[in-house]
Amino acid sequence: MRELPRTPICDLLGIRYPIVQAGMGAPKGGPTTPGLVAAVSEAGGLGCLGAMGFSPDELRAAIMDIRQRTDRPFGVDLILPTRLPVGYESRDAARDAISREHPAHQAFREDLAGHYALPDAKMADSEVISPAQITAQIDVVLEENVPVFVAGLGDPAQVAEEAHRRGIIVMGLAGSVRNAARQKAAGVDVVIAQGTEAGGHTGAIGTMALVPQVVDAVGPLPVLAAGGIGDGRGLIAALALGATGVWCGTAFLFAEESGLPEVQREQLRRGMPDDFVVSTSYTGKPARQYKNEVVTSWSESGLPSLGMPLQTVLMDDFVAAAQAAGRFELTSNPGGQIAGMLNEIVPAAEIARRIVQGAEAELDRLDRLSAGLATKPRLASPAAAPPGS
Ligand SMILES: Cc1cc2nc3c(=O)[nH]c(=O)nc-3n(C[C@H](O)[C@H](O)[C@H](O)COP(=O)(O)O)c2cc1C
């Protein structure tokens, strides 16, 4: 059996396998628990906490929790929107703006809650995404000297220099070649090229087309491939496209340690690839998620997205009401197309082990294939075929 080779990302991050578990911060505190992050790092990959929406205290506590579980490297992923409007520093300010300026959107949310007879509930204030909150989160990441910082949406330039001064490795997500070039110019150490197949916020270009173009555009910077990678075949394909490893989100939603409600796990388990659609319904930015009734109602409403953070604030109150009623099937369930292939809930270490083992089996298969190709013609030519065959 061939052994999965170490790649440059293994040396850069101090890990055994070129597998990074993607930071997944939505729904808040759900998928990437400290237990999941530590389990992936312990298994030889890199675990990454999705900390979107965490208060600074919650973020610090989660980092400490991870450090108590493992002394291996790990990452923290934050989203850094570049164009958050000022003036929505509180959720109530954003709610006021919605009711004043977007009554049709407010009516949509209220009608929907009425349709499901949901109780009155509101999302807590501390969870609003605002420039002040993001700045405070970044301060925690820097003060805590986390080994790896990942910028989801947005521009990491504001963080890269100080992070590097502290020895923190910086990675940035890109869904297009242009964005990848911007990430490189911002000073990241690793670009994550994420194709449209991905769960969560996503662009329009497929992984197969995006990864080699990003590799060519940002080289010699290492590139992680993301979007639709969930087994060893995907890992080997990513390496063949020029990536140095993979950034897998949806695959790790199937980990025992990921903190999803059972009904959402069931949606992921049963979903076919085309059940995971791109919608602006819950956050205001295009995000791939399980197509539940809310996603359908939003698309039928014909309303334009309010963008971030107003659409998020609008729908967060619906989500809070659905959660209060235990109706988790109505809450956002981001997931990627690869979920169609996955259906078993197992420990995170087992997911990592299966990816590695599958990749090694794939290397063997490719060896056999090329040995066969070297000795046999692929197709007998008609002239060479025996008569009557
Ligand atoms: C449930 C879920 C939540 C996510 N939350 C975030 C996030 O908070 N920040 C971020 O940068 N990316 C987020 N993503 C995107 C992932 O980091 C990753 O890029 C994506 O899952 C890779 O594609 P895959 O799902 O096909 O593996 C999320 C993805 C999912 C499925």
The ligand as a Gaussian input file, in Angstrom:
#p B3LYP/6-31G(d) Opt

LIG

0 1
 C      -22.168000      24.519000       8.416000
 C      -21.137000      25.369000       7.746000
 C      -20.743000      26.560000       8.347000
 C      -19.734000      27.338000       7.761000
 N      -19.323000      28.473000       8.419000
 C      -18.239000      29.150000       7.944000
 C      -17.689000      30.240000       8.670000
 O      -18.176000      30.606000       9.734000
 N      -16.586000      30.860000       8.167000
 C      -15.999000      30.454000       6.988000
 O      -14.987000      31.020000       6.587000
 N      -16.524000      29.434000       6.262000
 C      -17.600000      28.772000       6.731000
 N      -18.088000      27.697000       6.026000
 C      -17.369000      27.260000       4.809000
 C      -16.285000      26.253000       5.199000
 O      -15.261000      26.889000       5.939000
 C      -15.644000      25.570000       3.986000
 O      -15.057000      26.524000       3.141000
 C      -16.589000      24.701000       3.190000
 O      -17.374000      23.917000       4.052000
 C      -15.784000      23.783000       2.253000
 O      -16.603000      23.077000       1.366000
 P      -17.300000      21.652000       1.739000
 O      -18.441000      21.991000       2.619000
 O      -17.722000      21.111000       0.420000
 O      -16.263000      20.802000       2.414000
 C      -19.130000      26.925000       6.546000
 C      -19.552000      25.749000       5.943000
 C      -20.539000      24.967000       6.511000
 C      -20.952000      23.680000       5.838000

